[in-house]
Amino acid sequence: MMWNENLKIGVSLIDSEHRELCDRIDKLLAACNQGHGKEELISTVEFLESYTIKHFGDEEKLQRASAYPKVEEHKKLHDFFTGKIAELKSEIQNNGANIATISKTNYFLMDWLLNHIQKVDSELAQYIK
């Protein structure tokens, strides 16, 4: 999932963190597609897991600071995503990166991040501005 200007929401902290997330997701998907070892995949997923927690925390602080009315709804989406990342880590630990896992991971990460950034986070940015 290559970062591009269409993913910018106009909040510099969030945009830079989204760029980093896109880069890390690219690395994870490349590692899966290239058949890298389970340890490397788990390491990449663990980074993604910790980084999303940091990023979501930053977003939620901005939401609370600006009295964003949908902060709880937004947090539920973040919790859903971190839960899915934890499931992915567990699946890779137990089964490695098989075709089904790779396909499911590709679809979920691309779909969720694109929809979340372009819809949910864009709405947040409009409110903050």
NORSULHU-V295538 format. One record per residue. N is the residue number from 1. RES is the residue in one letter. SS is DSSP state (@ for helix, = for strand, . for the rest). PHI is phi as a letter, one per 20 degrees, with the letter a starting at -180 (* if undefined). PSI is psi in degrees with one decimal (none if undefined). Layout:
n->N res->RES ss->SS phi->PHI psi->PSI
n->N res->RES ss->SS phi->PHI psi->PSI
This chain:
n->1 res->M ss->. phi->* psi->94.2
n->2 res->M ss->. phi->f psi->136.2
n->3 res->W ss->. phi->f psi->139.4
n->4 res->N ss->. phi->b psi->167.2
n->5 res->E ss->@ phi->f psi->-24.6
n->6 res->N ss->@ phi->f psi->-18.6
n->7 res->L ss->@ phi->e psi->-7.6
n->8 res->K ss->. phi->f psi->138.0
n->9 res->I ss->. phi->d psi->-6.9
n->10 res->G ss->. phi->n psi->10.7
n->11 res->V ss->. phi->d psi->109.2
n->12 res->S ss->@ phi->g psi->-43.2
n->13 res->L ss->@ phi->g psi->-48.6
n->14 res->I ss->@ phi->f psi->-42.1
n->15 res->D ss->@ phi->f psi->-43.3
n->16 res->S ss->@ phi->f psi->-36.3
n->17 res->E ss->@ phi->f psi->-37.6
n->18 res->H ss->@ phi->f psi->-40.4
n->19 res->R ss->@ phi->f psi->-45.2
n->20 res->E ss->@ phi->f psi->-42.1
n->21 res->L ss->@ phi->f psi->-44.6
n->22 res->C ss->@ phi->f psi->-43.5
n->23 res->D ss->@ phi->f psi->-44.1
n->24 res->R ss->@ phi->f psi->-36.8
n->25 res->I ss->@ phi->f psi->-40.4
n->26 res->D ss->@ phi->g psi->-44.4
n->27 res->K ss->@ phi->f psi->-41.3
n->28 res->L ss->@ phi->f psi->-47.8
n->29 res->L ss->@ phi->f psi->-38.7
n->30 res->A ss->@ phi->f psi->-42.6
n->31 res->A ss->@ phi->f psi->-41.1
n->32 res->C ss->@ phi->f psi->-48.9
n->33 res->N ss->@ phi->f psi->-26.5
n->34 res->Q ss->. phi->e psi->3.4
n->35 res->G ss->. phi->m psi->30.8
n->36 res->H ss->. phi->f psi->161.3
n->37 res->G ss->. phi->f psi->158.1
n->38 res->K ss->@ phi->g psi->-39.3
n->39 res->E ss->@ phi->f psi->-42.4
n->40 res->E ss->@ phi->f psi->-41.3
n->41 res->L ss->@ phi->f psi->-44.4
n->42 res->I ss->@ phi->f psi->-41.7
n->43 res->S ss->@ phi->g psi->-43.1
n->44 res->T ss->@ phi->f psi->-42.4
n->45 res->V ss->@ phi->f psi->-39.2
n->46 res->E ss->@ phi->f psi->-40.1
n->47 res->F ss->@ phi->f psi->-47.3
n->48 res->L ss->@ phi->g psi->-41.9
n->49 res->E ss->@ phi->f psi->-49.1
n->50 res->S ss->@ phi->f psi->-36.1
n->51 res->Y ss->@ phi->f psi->-39.0
n->52 res->T ss->@ phi->f psi->-35.1
n->53 res->I ss->@ phi->f psi->-43.4
n->54 res->K ss->@ phi->f psi->-49.5
n->55 res->H ss->@ phi->f psi->-47.9
n->56 res->F ss->@ phi->f psi->-37.4
n->57 res->G ss->@ phi->f psi->-42.9
n->58 res->D ss->@ phi->f psi->-44.9
n->59 res->E ss->@ phi->f psi->-44.3
n->60 res->E ss->@ phi->f psi->-33.5
n->61 res->K ss->@ phi->f psi->-44.4
n->62 res->L ss->@ phi->f psi->-40.7
n->63 res->Q ss->@ phi->f psi->-46.6
n->64 res->R ss->@ phi->f psi->-40.7
n->65 res->A ss->@ phi->f psi->-29.2
n->66 res->S ss->. phi->d psi->8.7
n->67 res->A ss->. phi->l psi->41.8
n->68 res->Y ss->. phi->f psi->124.7
n->69 res->P ss->. phi->f psi->-16.2
n->70 res->K ss->. phi->d psi->25.7
n->71 res->V ss->@ phi->g psi->-41.8
n->72 res->E ss->@ phi->f psi->-40.8
n->73 res->E ss->@ phi->f psi->-43.4
n->74 res->H ss->@ phi->f psi->-41.8
n->75 res->K ss->@ phi->f psi->-38.0
n->76 res->K ss->@ phi->f psi->-38.6
n->77 res->L ss->@ phi->f psi->-41.0
n->78 res->H ss->@ phi->f psi->-43.5
n->79 res->D ss->@ phi->f psi->-39.7
n->80 res->F ss->@ phi->g psi->-46.7
n->81 res->F ss->@ phi->f psi->-46.7
n->82 res->T ss->@ phi->f psi->-33.2
n->83 res->G ss->@ phi->f psi->-41.2
n->84 res->K ss->@ phi->f psi->-38.4
n->85 res->I ss->@ phi->f psi->-40.5
n->86 res->A ss->@ phi->f psi->-40.5
n->87 res->E ss->@ phi->f psi->-42.4
n->88 res->L ss->@ phi->f psi->-45.1
n->89 res->K ss->@ phi->g psi->-45.8
n->90 res->S ss->@ phi->f psi->-42.8
n->91 res->E ss->@ phi->f psi->-42.3
n->92 res->I ss->@ phi->f psi->-39.8
n->93 res->Q ss->@ phi->f psi->-38.8
n->94 res->N ss->@ phi->e psi->-36.6
n->95 res->N ss->@ phi->c psi->-5.5
n->96 res->G ss->. phi->m psi->-165.9
n->97 res->A ss->. phi->d psi->80.5
n->98 res->N ss->. phi->e psi->172.1
n->99 res->I ss->@ phi->g psi->-42.6
n->100 res->A ss->@ phi->f psi->-43.0
n->101 res->T ss->@ phi->f psi->-44.5
n->102 res->I ss->@ phi->f psi->-46.9
n->103 res->S ss->@ phi->f psi->-47.7
n->104 res->K ss->@ phi->f psi->-41.3
n->105 res->T ss->@ phi->f psi->-48.1
n->106 res->N ss->@ phi->g psi->-51.6
n->107 res->Y ss->@ phi->f psi->-50.5
n->108 res->F ss->@ phi->f psi->-50.4
n->109 res->L ss->@ phi->f psi->-45.0
n->110 res->M ss->@ phi->f psi->-49.6
n->111 res->D ss->@ phi->f psi->-48.9
n->112 res->W ss->@ phi->f psi->-48.9
n->113 res->L ss->@ phi->f psi->-44.5
n->114 res->L ss->@ phi->f psi->-48.0
n->115 res->N ss->@ phi->f psi->-41.3
n->116 res->H ss->@ phi->f psi->-46.8
n->117 res->I ss->@ phi->f psi->-50.5
n->118 res->Q ss->@ phi->f psi->-22.6
n->119 res->K ss->@ phi->d psi->-65.6
n->120 res->V ss->@ phi->f psi->-49.9
n->121 res->D ss->@ phi->f psi->-31.9
n->122 res->S ss->@ phi->f psi->-39.3
n->123 res->E ss->@ phi->f psi->-41.9
n->124 res->L ss->@ phi->f psi->-45.3
n->125 res->A ss->@ phi->f psi->-41.1
n->126 res->Q ss->@ phi->f psi->-37.5
n->127 res->Y ss->@ phi->f psi->-44.2
n->128 res->I ss->@ phi->f psi->-39.5
n->129 res->K ss->. phi->f psi->none
